[in-house]
Each structure stands twice: as structure tokens, then as C-alpha cells.
């Protein structure tokens, strides 16, 4: 946790996700790379699987984590808000990638 504070990462201390876990969800290598680039703004940070899951559980708002757990096994890509500025893409029990929500919305409008 101290390392995250040293990196300038803000964590919501009013986390209501105590006891909730991201069980049954695989974090792909691609996701970890994009998480470091797009969320942490670093390319070389090394996460253990357990540390990244714990961190993500802290960042998720309670309703976002419940939404993820309900939609994690859909075969079509599911877009799950992560915190206030990012969106995860999840399908078949795997977190595929992470986007800045504002860029994702503009990208979706262009494809319509």
C-alpha cells in the first residue's frame, strides 16, 4: 500500500467492498500491460496477481464490483466502469483491457 501512495495513486478509504472479491476472473497479460499504461501511467510496474486484484477491489465502487460479478461470464464484451474515469472490457470470465471512459465514448460514437 505504501508503494501505491509513493506512486501518487489515490485510493478511496471509504471502500464498502470489504469481503467482496474478484473470484473466478482471469486478468490477462494484455490487461495488466494496458492497466500500467493507461491507469498507472507507467510501463514498468510489476504487479502480483493478488496485489492487483486487491487494488482493483479498493478502486471499484460497490455497485461497479457487483455489476462486474454479474456480467463477467457473458460471451459478448461487457463494459464495466472502473472508478470514475476508466472502463474495463470483460468477457468469458477474463478482463481484456482498460480504456479511459471519455475516449471510449467518443470511439463508440464514431462507430455508430
C-alpha positions in Angstrom: 0.0 0.0 0.0 2.8 2.4 0.8 4.3 1.8 -2.7 0.9 2.9 -4.2 1.0 6.1 -2.2 4.5 6.8 -3.3 3.3 6.4 -7.0 0.7 9.1 -6.4 -2.2 6.7 -6.7 -5.3 7.8 -4.8 -7.4 5.1 -3.1 -10.9 5.7 -1.7 -10.6 5.0 2.0 -14.4 4.8 2.3 -14.4 1.5 0.5 -17.5 -0.6 1.1 -16.2 -3.6 -0.8 -14.9 -5.3 2.3 -15.4 -9.1 2.0 -16.1 -8.9 -1.8 -13.6 -10.5 -4.1 -13.0 -10.8 -7.8 -13.3 -14.5 -7.8 -13.3 -16.5 -11.0 -12.0 -13.7 -13.1 -8.7 -14.0 -15.1 -6.5 -10.9 -15.6 -4.9 -11.3 -19.0 -1.4 -10.2 -19.6 -2.7 -7.6 -22.1 -4.9 -6.2 -19.4 -2.0 -5.8 -17.0 0.1 -4.1 -19.6 -2.8 -1.7 -20.5 -3.6 -1.1 -16.8 0.0 0.0 -16.2 0.0 2.3 -19.3 -3.5 3.8 -19.2 -4.3 3.8 -15.4 -0.9 3.9 -13.7 0.8 5.9 -16.5 3.8 3.6 -16.2 5.1 0.8 -18.4 7.4 -1.0 -16.0 5.3 -1.5 -12.8 5.2 -5.2 -11.7 2.0 -6.4 -10.1 1.5 -9.8 -8.4 -1.9 -11.1 -9.3 -3.1 -10.9 -5.7 -1.9 -7.2 -5.3 -3.6 -6.1 -8.5 -6.9 -7.8 -7.5 -6.7 -6.2 -4.1 -6.0 -2.8 -5.6 -8.9 -3.1 -8.1 -11.3 -4.2 -5.4 -10.4 -1.0 -3.5 -10.9 1.2 -6.5 -14.2 -0.3 -7.6 -17.3 1.4 -6.2 -19.6 -1.3 -4.6 -22.1 -1.2 -7.4 -19.4 -1.5 -10.1 -17.9 -4.6 -8.5 -21.4 -6.2 -8.2 -22.0 -5.3 -11.9 -18.7 -7.0 -12.8 -19.5 -10.1 -10.9 -23.0 -10.4 -12.6 -21.7 -9.9 -16.1 -18.2 -11.5 -16.0 -19.1 -14.7 -17.9 -21.0 -13.2 -20.8 -19.5 -14.2 -24.2 -20.0 -10.7 -25.7 -17.7 -7.9 -24.5 -19.1 -6.2 -21.4 -18.1 -2.6 -20.5 -17.8 -2.1 -16.7 -17.0 1.2 -15.2 -13.8 1.2 -13.1 -13.6 4.1 -10.6 -14.7 7.4 -12.1 -12.6 7.7 -15.2 -12.0 4.3 -16.7 -13.9 1.3 -18.2 -12.9 -2.4 -18.2 -13.8 -4.7 -21.1 -14.7 -8.1 -19.7 -15.8 -11.3 -21.4 -15.8 -15.1 -20.7 -14.5 -14.5 -17.1 -11.5 -12.5 -18.3 -10.6 -8.8 -18.0 -9.4 -8.0 -21.5 -8.4 -4.3 -21.4 -9.0 -0.9 -19.8 -9.9 2.4 -21.5 -10.2 6.0 -20.5 -14.0 6.3 -20.4 -14.1 9.6 -22.3 -12.0 8.2 -25.2 -14.2 5.0 -25.2 -17.4 7.0 -25.6 -16.0 9.1 -28.5 -14.8 5.9 -30.2 -18.3 4.3 -29.8 -20.0 7.4 -31.3 -17.7 7.2 -34.4 -18.7 3.5 -35.0 -22.4 4.2 -34.9 
